């Protein structure tokens, strides 16, 4: 995994914790990253996308509408504001 991806994922994890949300699973291909897990609470949602799309999501270059169109397991709404560009 690229250092940029790891840094962006860590930044998202910090924002998730600061917002008081449960963690988020990022799934791409056969790989997963769990971000924002605090106090041993299991993640509340999963976002599945190709790696290049997740990279764009982590760079906050997608609108809320774009994000809602991605494949989510669980409720995406608590995470949309943290991920969207607008």
ZIQUIQUI-V874761 format. One record per residue. N is the residue number from 0. RES is the residue in one letter. PHI is phi in degrees with one decimal (none if undefined). D_CENTER is the distance of its C-alpha to the mean C-alpha in Angstrom with 1 decimal. Layout:
N,RES,PHI,D_CENTER ; N,RES,PHI,D_CENTER
This chain:
0,X,none,15.5 ; 1,X,-71.2,16.1 ; 2,X,-58.4,16.4 ; 3,X,-62.9,14.5 ; 4,X,-60.0,11.3 ; 5,X,-61.9,11.8 ; 6,X,-65.8,12.5 ; 7,X,-64.6,9.6 ; 8,X,-65.1,7.3 ; 9,X,-64.3,10.0 ; 10,X,-63.9,10.1 ; 11,X,-61.7,6.7 ; 12,X,-56.9,7.9 ; 13,X,-64.4,11.1 ; 14,X,-64.4,10.2 ; 15,X,-63.3,8.9 ; 16,X,-62.6,12.1 ; 17,X,-62.1,14.2 ; 18,X,-81.1,13.3 ; 19,X,76.5,14.5 ; 20,X,-92.6,11.7 ; 21,X,-77.9,11.2 ; 22,X,-62.4,8.6 ; 23,X,-129.7,5.6 ; 24,X,-93.5,6.6 ; 25,X,-105.4,5.6 ; 26,X,-119.4,9.1 ; 27,X,-141.2,11.3 ; 28,X,60.3,15.0 ; 29,X,-92.1,16.3 ; 30,X,-109.3,13.7 ; 31,X,-139.0,10.8 ; 32,X,-131.1,8.9 ; 33,X,-108.2,8.4 ; 34,X,-122.2,7.1 ; 35,X,78.4,8.9 ; 36,X,-87.5,11.7 ; 37,X,-132.6,14.9 ; 38,X,54.8,18.3 ; 39,X,59.0,17.8 ; 40,X,-78.7,16.1 ; 41,X,-68.4,14.4 ; 42,X,-58.9,10.8 ; 43,X,-98.5,11.1 ; 44,X,-152.3,8.9 ; 45,X,-130.2,7.8 ; 46,X,-114.0,6.4 ; 47,X,-109.5,9.2 ; 48,X,-163.7,10.3 ; 49,X,-60.8,12.6 ; 50,X,-56.1,11.8 ; 51,X,-64.6,13.2 ; 52,X,-69.5,11.1 ; 53,X,-61.7,7.7 ; 54,X,-58.3,9.8 ; 55,X,-63.9,10.7 ; 56,X,-61.1,7.4 ; 57,X,-66.3,6.8 ; 58,X,-81.3,10.5 ; 59,X,59.9,10.1 ; 60,X,-107.6,12.7 ; 61,X,-121.4,12.0 ; 62,X,-79.2,13.7 ; 63,X,-58.9,12.8 ; 64,X,-61.8,15.1 ; 65,X,-58.9,13.5 ; 66,X,-64.6,10.0 ; 67,X,-64.9,12.1 ; 68,X,-78.3,14.0 ; 69,X,-75.6,11.3 ; 70,X,-83.4,11.7 ; 71,X,-117.8,10.2 ; 72,X,-115.4,11.8 ; 73,X,98.3,12.3 ; 74,X,-83.5,12.1 ; 75,X,-79.2,9.4 ; 76,X,-54.5,11.6 ; 77,X,-63.2,10.7 ; 78,X,-99.2,7.2 ; 79,X,-57.9,9.0 ; 80,X,-62.5,11.0 ; 81,X,-74.7,8.5 ; 82,X,-107.5,7.0 ; 83,X,-80.6,10.4 ; 84,X,-84.5,13.4 ; 85,X,-137.6,15.9
